Amino acid sequence: MSYTLYHHGSSVCAAKVRFAMDEKGLDWDGVYIDILKGEQFDPEYMKLNPKAVVPTLVHDGTVIIDSTVICEYLDQIEPGTSVHPTDPVERAQARYWTKAVDEDLHPACGAMTFLCSHRHTVLKNLGPEGAEKFLASTPEFSVTSDWKSFKDAIVRYGFEAPGALEKVKLYDSYLHKMEDALEGNDWLVGNKFSIADIALTPYVNRLAMMSMRGMWQNGRLPNVERWFAAIEARPNFKKCFLDWVPEDLTNDLRENGTKSWPEVAEILGIETHG
């Protein structure tokens, strides 16, 4: 069997699939699509993925898109190393998490990332005219049905964009849901590491990379802090989540995020020091 993964270091969804594939012990070939330079809008790539997003998995000639679907597909192909719980109740509980990620948390992450970092990176890398072309290239239906117009507003107006503050609060609400689920448990479902933890890891890591650990540190969400420390201690964390991110992008996320943190903290009522 041959697996080819079209992916990028900035994509939380691609990171999720890399993590799942590594947990399953699967070897894969990668095609790196630079989504911050607009390579996902290449007509040849859009034949594979009409949404113009990553990841895309090609398995022995079969094209599978959408990270949640890819992870489910891989467990059907390779059931012996399933990352989905086998117990029906626990599987349903894990499904609630993956469904919530797709419906709520992922769009909120796209908004938060562009709000706090990518809008600066796109403008810096592409210039005003290039940024206009980048925004115009986004399909009408991509991350969500209104992602094109929402991303456009975020890049232009930042935290003043309509709906921006609500996305920050929605993101934070999922950290609180994780805090509750982790009370007395090491992992999110059945106290066993599963797809639920794999699915949430990229979203907590994105906040960490944007210098926003204050959303759970300093006693705010101790269960999330403990859980993420255990995730970061896993031997495959660095290669799945950090090594694929280009150095300049890592720096942009950290530096832009640091500048944006006071605004995020104010929205969430978090006291900052210094």
Protein Blocks (a to p, Z undefined) as FASTA:
>chain_A
ZZdddddfklmklmmmmmmmmmnopacddddddfknopmmpmklmmmmmnopaddddeeh
iacehjklmmmmmmmmmmmlccbdfblklmmmmmmmmmmmmmmmmmmmmmmmmmmmmmmm
mmmmnommlmmmmmmmpcfblmbmmlmmmmmmmmmnmmmlghklmmmmmmmmmmmmmmmm
mgopabfnhoiacfklmmmmmmmmmmmmnopammmgghlammlmmmmmmmmmpmklmmmm
mmmpcfklmmmmmmmmmmmmmmmmmmnopaceZZ
